[in-house]
Amino acid sequence: MERNYILFDTPLREQLYPFTHTRPVAACRVGILTIQEKWERWLNKPVSHFTVPPLQAKFPLHQSADCINIMINGHLLPDASLVAAILALGPEEELYKDNLLLAKSLTSSGVPELTGGDRKNYQNEVLGIYKPWDIFAVNEAALKTDFQLITAGRTSATISSTNQLINPADIFLEPGASVECSVLNASTGPIYVGKDAVIMEGCLIRGAFAMGEKAVMKLGTKIYGATTLGPHCVGGGEIKNSVLFGYSNKAHDGYLGDAVIGEWCNLGANTTCSNLKNNVSPVKIWMEGQNEWMIAGLKCGVLMGDYSRCGINTMLNTGTVVGVSCNVYGAHLPPKYLPSFSWGDQQGYRLAEAIRDADNWMRLKGRHLTEADKQILTELFENTIAQRP
């Protein structure tokens, strides 16, 4: 019987705020691809999402009574072993790693029931994202796996002779990519440059590094791996071990390290983000969904949700969390937690203006807010009123 694949969110999705306010877990980017894109390549089939109601309209669930519906934990990054174990599931069988449900085979449609069934145990390790800092922590491993997946059996586009290349076997350019007068060092990890992406003159890049379709790297940018610039992003200044999901700009001087930036964000000129405390003590992150502080390790920079922006010369403290659709500015360090729809740190954004401004930013790159996007933002605005001044 034909199989239909669905990536499901778990209650742990709340630990990935602010990024999962506006997307299912599997729509997060880690490595070159989003988790959804990884599974689609491994399975050679489209996948859909089973997520929370506010997101389901934008990320629809596709089921069929004529198929076996295979539910896969959306936090998981696929590899050959895990994919083989899921493909081997029989009807109404479940795959577990210890007490973690990895996948479940369902022979019925309707609202998926994720408990009950014949249990199978998975013995190998699994890689996944459960907290925001996991995204940059596993980015190197994910990037290397994606690089092999995408480039296997293919030949890179020609790389200009104006560049200096180290370990060119692990450097891959898609058609239309342009790189001139730069240094690309893939001895520390692969370097992937997407279709029609541009790396301007004088850039210094150490892998592992990935750059999505139509992304741009400005003159003289310094990149330390493992870093991902998603599709249509602009990178500049100094960036280390960070992931920009897509359509976001960090185009100017300033430092960004051990950080995650959502979609449609803009970091103004000379925005600088600390990733290490002066006393080298563990970095504590405010976990909105759990209403508590949690230790992220010794290094963690900014975690910024979709549609948020910083003014010029903004300084962000170690482990700052910026929610969705925030306007960050001022001559002082903002608080380490800015709730969604914050305007500075003293007042809230008005919803109509937040939607208008997000749409204006999107139109700069040829996109616009859909009605589903507006509904997601409206519900999030209403659900976070109590958090704002």
N, C-alpha and C positions, 0 to 999 in steps of 0.2 A: 504493500500500500504506500502511496505517496506520503512524504513527510513534509510538515509545515513547521517552521522554526520560529519561536517567540522568545524574546529576551525579557525576563521579568525583574522588576524592582523588588527589593526586600525592605523591611522596616529600617535596615541600616542605611538606607538612602538618606535619612535625615542627618547622618553624620557627615555627609558630603555637601551640605549647604555651605556657601550660597550657590554652588554650581548646579545642584539638582532642584533648585527652586524653578528653573526654567527649562529643564530637560530631564529625561530619564538617565539613570546611571550610565547605560550603554551608549548614550550620545556624547559622553565625555571623550575628549581626545587624550590619548597617552601613547607616546611613540609617534609614528607617522599618521596612523589612522585612528578614527574613533573605535570604541569597542564594537559597535554595530558593524562598522566597515570591516573589521578584522574577521568577525564571524561570517559575514557574507562571503568573504574571499575563501576562508577555510572550508565552508560548506558548499560553496558555489551555488548558493540560493539566496534569495532575499529573506530578510528577517523583519519581524515587526516587534512592537513593544507592548507589554502589559505593565502599566504604570498607574500613578495616582490620578484620580478623576480630573483635576485641573489641567493635566498635561495630555490626557488621552486623545483629545480632538486634534491636536497638532501632531501627535505621534500615535497614529491609530493602530489598533489591534486587529490583525487579520487571522481569522480562524476558518476552518472548513470541516464539516461533518464527514466529508469524503476522505479526510487525511488523518494520519496520526499526528497530533500536535505535540511537538517536542518543546517543552519549557526549559529554558536555559537561564541560569542565574546571571543577571546582567552585570554583576560586579566582576565577572571572571574574564581574564585574558586567555584566548585559546592557544593551545599548542597541539602538536601532532598526537600526543598521548591522550589528552583530554578529549579531543575531537573523536578519536577512534572509540573511546569508551562511550561517548554519547551516541555515536552512530550504531553501536552494538546494543543499545537499549531495546528491549522488547516492549510490547503493549503493557501499560500500567506498571512499568518499572521505574524505580527512583535510583538516582546515583548520588551517593553521599561521600564527603570527605570528613571523617569524624562526625560532628553533628551539623555540618554545613551541607544544605541541599544544593547540589550542583546542577542537576537536571531531572526532569520528570517527563515520562511519556504518557500522553492522554489520548484515549480513543473517542472522547466526546468533546463537543464544542460547548458554548455557553461560558459562564464565568469560570475561569480555570480554578480547580481545586488542587492546592499544592501540598496537601497532606494525605497520607494513606497510599498504599501500594507496596509492591515487592521491592525490598531494599537491596541495593548492591553497593558495595564499598569500593571506593577509589583509593588506591595505595600511593599514587605519586603526589608530588607537591603541586599546588595550584597557586597561580599568581592572580591577584585581583586588587581593586581599589576600594577601600572602605572608609578612609578619612582623606581630607583634601590634600594633605602632604604626601599621601601615597602616590599621587599623580606624578610629582617630580621625583619621588624616591624610586619608582619602578620605571621611569622614563627611558633610562639607558637600555635596560633589558628589553623593553617593549620596542624601542626604536631598532635595535639590532634584529629582533625577530621580524618586524615589519619589513625591514630592508631586504632580508633574504626572501620573504614572501613576495614582495613587489618586483624585485629585480631578477629572480631566478630565471635563467634561460634567455635573458634579454641583454642587449648591448646599450651602453650609455650613449647619449648624444655626444657629439664632439665637443671637447673642452678646449677653449681658446688657449693658444700658446703664450698669451700674455700672463697667464697664471703660474704660480709655483705650486706644484702638487707633491704631497708626501703620501705614499701608499695609494696611488691612483686606482688600484684594483677595487678599492672600497669607496670610490667616489662615483656617483651616478647622477646624471642629468637627464631629465625628461625632455622630449621635443619642445623647442621654443625657449628653453631656459637660457639665460645669458649671464655669464660670469667673466669679468675682465679685471686684470691687474690685481689679483687677490691671492692670498696664501690659504690653501686648503690642506689641512693636516688630518688625514684619516688614520694615522697610526694609533690613535686613541679611541677610535670608533668610526663607523661608516658615516658618510656625508651624502645626503639625498637632497636634490634640488628639483622641485616639482615643475610641472608644465607651465611655461611662460613666466616663471619666476625670474627675478632680476637681482643679482648681487653686484652692486656698484663697485667702483675702483677703491682699492686700498683696504679691503676687509680682511680680517684675520680670523680664521675659523678653525677650531679644534673639534673633532668629532667626539662623541656621537652628536650628529646634528641633522635635523630635517627641516625642510622648508616647503610649504604647501604651494598649490597652484596659485599663480599670479601674486605671490608674496614678493615683497621688495625689501632689500637690505640696503640701508643708506651708506654713503661714503664713510670709510674708515671705521666701520663697526667692528667690535671685538666680541667674539663668541667663544664661550667655553662650554663643552658638553657637560651633561647631556641636555640639549636645548631643542625645542620644537617651536617653529613659527608656523602656525596653521595657515590655511588658505586665505589669501587676500590680506595677510598681516603685513605691517611695516615694522622693521626692526632697526634700531640704531643705538649708539652709545656702547655700553658694556652689558652683556647678558650672559648669565651663567646658570646652568641646571634649572631652566625654567620652561614652562609650557604655556604658550598662547594659543587658545583653542581655535580662533579664526576671526578674521575681519577686525582685529584689534591693532592699535598703533602704539608702539613704543619707539618713536621715530627719531628721537633726539638724544643728546648726551645725558648721562645719568646712569645709575647702576640698578640692575634688576637681577636678583639671585635667589635661587631656591624658592621659586614663586610659581603661582598659577594665575593666569589672567583669562577670564571668560571671553565671550564674543562681544563685539561692538563696544570695546573699551578704548579709551584714549588717555595715555600718560603724557601730560604736557612737558615742554622742554625742561630739561634738568631735573625732572622727577627722579628721586633717589630713594631706594628702599633698603633698609637694613635687614640683614639675614642672620646676624650673629650679635649676641649681647656683649657689652663691654666686659662683663664679669664672666663670660663664657658659661653661664648657667643655662639649664634647659629652657627652651622657648615654650611659653604657654599660649595656647590658642583658645579663643572663645568659641565654644561649640553651641551654636544657636539652637539646634534641635534638642540638645541635652540640657541646655541652660547651665552650663558649667565650663570651667577651664580644663584643658587637657594638654598634657605635654606632647610636643611634636618632635622633640629631639634637640640637638644643639644648634641646628640651623633651620630656619624657616623664615622666608620673606613674606611678601604680601600675597594674600588670597583674595582675588577681586572678582565679584560676580558680574554678569552680563550688563551691558549698557552703562557702566560706571566710568567716570572721568576724573582726572586730576588736573588742577591748574598748573601753570608753570612754577618751577622751583618748589614743588611739593616735596616734603620729607615725610616718609612713612616709617614708623617704628618697627622693630623686629616683631614678626608674627602678627601684623595688622590684618584684620579681616574686614573687607569692604563688601557690603551687600550688593543687591541688584539695584541698578538705576540710582547711583549716588553721584553727587557733585561735590568733589573733595577739593578744598582750597583753604588758603590762610597762611599766615606767616609763622605759625607754630605747629608742633606735631599734633595731628589729630588723634583722637582716642584710638585704642587698639581694636575696638569694635565699632564699626559704623553700620547701623541697621539699614536694611533696604529702604530706598527713597529718602536718604539723608541729604540735606542741603547744607554743606559745611558740617559743623558739629553742634549747631545751636537750634536748628529747625528742620522741618521736613519738606520734601518736594511735594508740590501739588500734582495730583495724578494726571490731570489733563496736560500740564506742562511736561511732565516726565515722558508721557507717550509722544507728545509732539517732538521733543528734543531727541528721543531715541529714533524716531522716524527720520528726522533731519540728518542724523549721523548715518543712518543706513542708506539714505539716498545718495550720499557722497560716493558710495561704492555700488550704486545701481540696484539697490534693494529697497524694500519698504516693510513696515510692520504689517503683518496679516491680521485679520480679525481674531484668529486663534492666539497670536502673540499678544494682542491688546487684552484679551480675556484673561490670559495667564498673568499679565502685569496687574490687571484690575483686582483679581482675587488675591494676589500676593500683597498688594497695597493694603487691602482691607484686613488681611490676616496679620499684618505687621504694624498696624497703627499703634498698638500699645508699646512697641519698642522705641518709637521716636519721641523726641521732645514735644 
